[in-house]
Amino acid sequence: MKVLIVASALTLVGSCATLSHTEKLQNIKDSIVFTDANIINNYANTITSAELNTHVYKFSADEFEGRRAGESGHHKAANYLKNYYIKEGVASPLGTDNYYQNVPESFFNDGIKSSPNVIAYIKGSEYPEEVLIISAHSDHEGYTEDAIYNGADDNGSGTAALLEMAQAFKMAEREGLAPKRSIVFLHLTGEEVNLTGSRYYIEHPILPLHNTIANLNIDMIGRVDDSHESNPNYIYLIGSDRLSTELHYISESANENFTKLELDYSLNSENDFNQYYSRSDHYNFAKNGIPVIFYFSGTHDDYHEPTDTAEKINYPLLQKRTKLIFTTAWYIANNKKRIEVDQDS
């Protein structure tokens, strides 16, 4: 009888010690603290709508001929990215002045010629082997005899965001605040043709995938869709909770502390008709167990049309959305521990 009483007591203690799902979520939320918020905000504020404007206008200019993967216009655009990183002093993990991961013609379909992913990085100061990848695709639809598909929103907006964030993180490094983990700035080719550049990177990673802790992917964040005409202060987040609960709440905390956008998760549903979760480059990272967030502002009448031009971008909104991504990345790169993967889909 005495033994049974002790066993029952142990069972009771064990059940009391087990945290509920709600308690676990609260513990995750409570653990996310931006202790250096003023410092982060100072660097985030170096991301300006004027500089984003400059990059979008340049990257969507006629001289890049619509940036179709494998064609001369995309090669010119890749060279623009490379020269920017050299000018800013942001290194390449490939060494010297080699910023290109060449995706060979054999990896493409439909006779598309070889085309480069462009890659730059800032090496982590404490955990350099752990890698955060921030990505945006650089290609678009090319041109016809009648029109150039300049792709200002798709994806000049994401490209400009990546360049501005790289500059801000480099400024912090120069001032003694290098990220604890390495941050890779990855411009992917061939997104418009079956996510080819990201598929190639996954199969031929420059830095080990098992130490790639997250991917923040940016594709079209410069416009306002029809659903938000009355409230443009928003961004769609897709995938943030699919693999890491912690990543989801880091993003939410960054928004609460720095940007206060409406975080719209309506396109994150597994039943979403458009299936956006599988339609941009983050998906190839997620399929390999790497937590992702896909940042997106929705489609519009100019999507994949020659009319997707730079004057239609909302630059103050682009700045705010970029700031959200930057502050989220700062936390991931500088947290005491790498983010935890606790989901399987």
C-alpha positions as CSV (number, residue, x, y, z in Angstrom):
1,M,0.0,0.0,0.0
2,K,2.8,2.4,0.9
3,V,4.5,1.8,-2.4
4,L,1.3,2.6,-4.3
5,I,1.0,5.9,-2.5
6,V,4.5,6.9,-3.4
7,A,4.0,6.0,-7.0
8,S,0.8,8.0,-7.2
9,A,2.6,11.0,-5.7
10,L,5.4,10.8,-8.2
11,T,2.8,10.6,-11.0
12,L,1.2,13.7,-9.7
13,V,4.5,15.6,-9.5
14,G,5.4,14.6,-13.0
15,S,2.1,15.8,-14.4
16,C,2.4,19.1,-12.6
17,A,6.0,19.5,-13.9
18,T,4.9,19.0,-17.5
19,L,4.3,22.4,-19.2
20,S,1.1,22.9,-21.2
21,H,1.4,24.0,-24.8
22,T,0.3,27.5,-23.8
23,E,3.0,27.7,-21.2
24,K,5.6,26.5,-23.6
25,L,4.6,29.2,-26.1
26,Q,4.7,31.8,-23.4
27,N,8.1,30.7,-22.3
28,I,9.4,31.1,-25.9
29,K,7.8,34.6,-26.1
30,D,9.3,35.7,-22.8
31,S,12.7,34.5,-23.8
32,I,12.8,36.8,-26.9
33,V,14.1,40.2,-25.7
34,F,15.7,42.9,-27.8
35,T,18.1,44.1,-25.1
36,D,20.0,46.4,-27.5
37,A,17.0,47.9,-29.2
38,N,18.4,51.4,-29.5
39,I,21.6,50.1,-31.2
40,I,19.6,47.9,-33.6
41,N,17.3,50.8,-34.4
42,N,20.2,53.1,-35.2
43,Y,21.5,50.7,-37.9
44,A,18.0,49.9,-39.1
45,N,17.5,53.6,-39.7
46,T,20.4,53.7,-42.1
47,I,18.1,51.8,-44.5
48,T,16.5,54.7,-46.3
49,S,13.7,55.0,-48.9
50,A,16.0,57.2,-51.0
51,E,18.7,54.6,-51.3
52,L,16.1,51.8,-51.9
53,N,14.7,54.1,-54.6
54,T,18.1,54.3,-56.2
55,H,18.6,50.6,-56.3
56,V,15.1,49.7,-57.6
57,Y,15.4,52.3,-60.4
58,K,18.9,51.0,-61.3
59,F,18.0,47.3,-61.1
60,S,14.9,47.6,-63.1
61,A,16.4,49.8,-65.8
62,D,16.1,49.0,-69.5
63,E,19.9,48.3,-69.7
64,F,19.3,45.1,-67.8
65,E,16.8,43.9,-70.5
66,G,14.4,42.3,-68.1
67,R,17.1,40.2,-66.4
68,R,16.1,36.9,-67.9
69,A,18.3,34.1,-66.5
70,G,21.2,33.2,-68.8
71,E,20.9,36.2,-71.0
72,S,23.2,39.3,-71.2
73,G,20.9,41.5,-69.2
74,H,21.0,39.3,-66.2
75,H,24.7,39.0,-66.4
76,K,24.9,42.8,-66.4
77,A,22.6,42.9,-63.4
78,A,24.8,40.3,-61.6
79,N,27.8,42.4,-62.3
80,Y,26.0,45.4,-60.7
81,L,25.5,43.4,-57.5
82,K,29.1,42.2,-57.5
83,N,30.4,45.7,-57.9
84,Y,28.1,47.0,-55.1
85,Y,29.5,44.5,-52.6
86,I,33.1,45.2,-53.6
87,K,32.4,48.9,-53.2
88,E,30.8,48.4,-49.7
89,G,33.6,46.1,-48.6
90,V,31.3,43.1,-48.1
91,A,33.3,40.0,-48.8
92,S,32.4,36.8,-50.7
93,P,32.6,33.4,-49.1
94,L,34.2,32.2,-52.4
95,G,37.2,34.4,-51.8
96,T,38.9,37.3,-53.5
97,D,36.6,39.0,-56.0
98,N,34.6,35.9,-57.0
99,Y,31.0,36.5,-56.0
100,Y,29.4,34.1,-58.6
101,Q,28.1,30.6,-58.0
102,N,27.6,29.6,-61.6
103,V,24.5,27.5,-62.3
104,P,25.4,25.5,-65.5
105,E,23.3,25.3,-68.6
106,S,22.8,21.6,-67.9
107,F,20.8,22.4,-64.7
108,F,18.3,24.6,-66.6
109,N,15.6,23.5,-69.0
110,D,14.4,25.0,-72.3
111,G,17.9,25.9,-73.5
112,I,18.6,28.5,-70.9
113,K,22.3,29.2,-70.7
114,S,24.4,29.3,-67.5
115,S,23.6,32.0,-65.0
116,P,25.1,33.0,-61.7
117,N,23.8,33.2,-58.2
118,V,25.5,36.2,-56.6
119,I,26.7,35.6,-53.0
120,A,28.3,37.9,-50.4
121,Y,28.7,37.5,-46.6
122,I,29.8,38.9,-43.3
123,K,31.6,36.4,-41.2
124,G,30.3,35.8,-37.7
125,S,32.5,36.9,-34.8
126,E,31.6,34.1,-32.3
127,Y,29.8,31.3,-34.3
128,P,31.1,31.8,-37.8
129,E,30.2,28.3,-38.8
130,E,26.5,29.0,-38.2
131,V,24.9,30.8,-41.1
132,L,21.8,32.9,-41.7
133,I,20.9,33.3,-45.4
134,I,18.9,36.3,-46.5
135,S,17.9,35.8,-50.1
136,A,16.1,37.5,-53.0
137,H,15.9,36.4,-56.6
138,S,17.6,38.6,-59.2
139,D,16.0,37.3,-62.5
140,H,12.8,38.3,-64.3
141,E,11.0,37.7,-67.5
142,G,13.3,39.3,-70.1
143,Y,12.1,41.2,-73.1
144,T,10.2,40.9,-76.4
145,E,10.3,42.9,-79.6
146,D,7.7,45.2,-78.1
147,A,8.5,45.5,-74.4
148,I,11.0,45.1,-71.5
149,Y,9.7,43.3,-68.4
150,N,11.7,45.4,-66.0
151,G,10.4,43.7,-62.8
152,A,10.7,46.7,-60.4
153,D,8.6,44.9,-57.7
154,D,9.5,41.4,-59.0
155,N,12.1,41.4,-57.7
156,G,13.9,44.8,-57.8
157,S,12.2,45.5,-54.5
158,G,13.7,42.4,-52.7
159,T,17.0,43.0,-54.3
160,A,17.2,46.6,-53.1
161,A,16.2,45.4,-49.6
162,L,19.1,42.9,-49.6
163,L,21.6,45.5,-50.7
164,E,20.5,48.0,-48.0
165,M,20.6,45.4,-45.2
166,A,24.1,44.3,-46.3
167,Q,25.3,47.9,-46.1
168,A,23.7,48.3,-42.6
169,F,25.3,45.1,-41.2
170,K,28.6,46.0,-42.7
171,M,28.5,49.4,-41.0
172,A,27.8,47.7,-37.7
173,E,30.8,45.4,-38.3
174,R,33.1,48.3,-39.0
175,E,31.9,49.9,-35.7
176,G,32.8,46.8,-33.7
177,L,29.4,45.1,-33.8
178,A,29.9,42.2,-36.2
179,P,27.1,39.7,-36.1
180,K,27.9,36.6,-33.9
181,R,26.8,34.3,-36.7
182,S,27.7,34.6,-40.4
183,I,25.1,36.4,-42.6
184,V,24.9,35.4,-46.3
185,F,23.4,37.8,-48.8
186,L,22.2,35.5,-51.6
187,H,20.9,36.7,-55.0
188,L,19.4,33.7,-56.7
189,T,19.0,33.3,-60.4
190,G,16.3,31.3,-62.1
191,E,13.5,31.8,-59.6
192,E,11.2,32.5,-62.5
193,V,12.1,29.1,-64.1
194,N,11.3,26.4,-61.5
195,L,13.3,28.0,-58.6
196,T,16.5,26.8,-60.3
197,G,19.1,28.9,-58.6
198,S,18.0,27.9,-55.1
199,R,17.7,24.3,-56.2
200,Y,21.3,24.5,-57.4
201,Y,22.5,26.1,-54.2
202,I,20.8,23.4,-52.1
203,E,22.5,20.7,-54.1
204,H,25.9,22.6,-54.1
205,P,25.9,24.7,-50.9
206,I,28.7,27.2,-50.5
207,L,28.4,26.9,-46.7
208,P,27.1,23.7,-45.0
209,L,23.4,23.2,-44.9
210,H,23.4,21.6,-41.5
211,N,24.8,24.8,-40.1
212,T,22.4,27.0,-42.1
213,I,20.1,28.1,-39.3
214,A,17.4,30.0,-41.2
215,N,16.5,31.6,-44.6
216,L,14.7,34.9,-44.8
217,N,13.5,35.2,-48.4
218,I,12.2,38.4,-50.0
219,D,10.2,38.4,-53.2
220,M,8.0,41.4,-54.1
221,I,7.7,43.7,-51.1
222,G,7.2,47.1,-52.8
223,R,3.5,47.4,-53.6
224,V,0.1,47.3,-52.0
225,D,-2.4,44.7,-53.2
226,D,-6.1,45.2,-53.6
227,S,-6.9,43.6,-50.2
228,H,-5.0,46.3,-48.3
229,E,-5.8,49.5,-50.2
230,S,-7.5,50.9,-47.1
231,N,-4.6,49.7,-44.8
232,P,-1.3,49.6,-46.6
233,N,0.7,49.2,-43.4
234,Y,1.1,45.4,-43.8
235,I,3.3,42.6,-45.0
236,Y,2.4,39.0,-45.8
237,L,4.5,36.4,-43.8
238,I,4.5,32.9,-45.1
239,G,6.2,29.9,-43.5
240,S,7.3,31.6,-40.3
241,D,5.7,29.0,-38.1
242,R,6.1,25.9,-40.3
243,L,9.4,24.7,-38.9
244,S,10.3,26.9,-35.9
245,T,7.9,28.3,-33.4
246,E,10.8,30.4,-32.1
247,L,11.4,32.0,-35.5
248,H,7.8,33.0,-35.7
249,Y,7.9,34.8,-32.4
250,I,11.2,36.4,-33.1
251,S,9.6,38.0,-36.1
252,E,6.5,39.0,-34.1
253,S,8.7,40.6,-31.4
254,A,10.8,42.4,-34.0
255,N,7.7,43.9,-35.5
256,E,6.3,44.9,-32.1
257,N,9.6,46.6,-31.1
258,F,10.5,48.3,-34.4
259,T,7.9,48.5,-37.2
260,K,4.4,47.8,-36.1
261,L,3.2,46.5,-39.4
262,E,0.1,44.4,-39.7
263,L,1.6,40.9,-40.1
264,D,-0.8,39.1,-42.5
265,Y,-0.7,35.3,-42.3
266,S,-3.7,34.7,-44.5
267,L,-1.5,33.3,-47.3
268,N,0.4,30.9,-45.0
269,S,-2.5,28.5,-44.8
270,E,-1.7,25.0,-46.1
271,N,-5.1,25.3,-47.9
272,D,-4.2,28.6,-49.6
273,F,-5.4,28.4,-53.2
274,N,-2.2,30.1,-54.5
275,Q,0.2,27.9,-52.6
276,Y,2.7,30.7,-52.2
277,Y,4.7,28.7,-49.7
278,S,6.0,26.5,-52.5
279,R,6.4,29.2,-55.1
280,S,9.6,31.1,-54.2
281,D,13.1,30.2,-53.3
282,H,12.7,29.7,-49.6
283,Y,10.8,26.5,-50.3
284,N,14.0,24.7,-51.3
285,F,15.5,25.6,-48.0
286,A,12.4,24.6,-46.1
287,K,12.3,21.2,-47.8
288,N,15.7,20.6,-46.2
289,G,14.5,21.4,-42.7
290,I,15.8,25.0,-42.6
291,P,13.3,27.4,-41.0
292,V,12.2,30.1,-43.4
293,I,10.2,33.3,-43.6
294,F,8.9,34.4,-47.0
295,Y,8.2,38.2,-47.1
296,F,5.7,39.3,-49.7
297,S,3.3,42.2,-50.4
298,G,1.0,40.4,-52.8
299,T,0.3,40.5,-56.5
300,H,-1.1,43.3,-58.6
301,D,-2.2,44.1,-62.1
302,D,1.4,44.7,-63.2
303,Y,2.6,41.2,-62.0
304,H,4.8,39.7,-64.8
305,E,3.8,42.6,-67.1
306,P,6.0,45.3,-68.7
307,T,4.2,47.8,-66.5
308,D,5.9,46.6,-63.3
309,T,8.1,49.8,-63.2
310,A,10.0,51.6,-60.5
311,E,7.7,54.7,-60.1
312,K,5.0,52.4,-58.8
313,I,6.9,51.2,-55.8
314,N,5.8,52.6,-52.4
315,Y,9.3,53.4,-51.1
316,P,8.4,54.4,-47.5
317,L,6.6,51.1,-47.2
318,L,9.5,49.3,-48.8
319,Q,11.8,50.9,-46.2
320,K,9.6,49.8,-43.3
321,R,9.3,46.3,-44.5
322,T,13.0,46.1,-45.0
323,K,13.5,47.3,-41.5
324,L,11.4,44.4,-40.2
325,I,13.5,41.9,-42.0
326,F,16.8,43.6,-40.8
327,T,15.8,43.6,-37.2
328,T,14.6,40.0,-37.3
329,A,17.9,39.0,-38.9
330,W,19.8,40.9,-36.3
331,Y,18.2,38.9,-33.5
332,I,18.7,35.6,-35.2
333,A,22.4,36.4,-35.9
334,N,23.2,37.6,-32.4
335,N,21.1,35.5,-30.1
336,K,22.9,33.4,-27.5
337,K,21.7,30.2,-29.2
338,R,20.7,29.2,-32.7
339,I,17.0,29.0,-33.3
340,E,15.3,25.7,-32.6
341,V,13.6,23.6,-35.1
342,D,10.5,22.1,-33.4
343,Q,8.0,21.5,-36.3
344,D,8.1,19.0,-39.1
345,S,6.2,20.6,-41.9
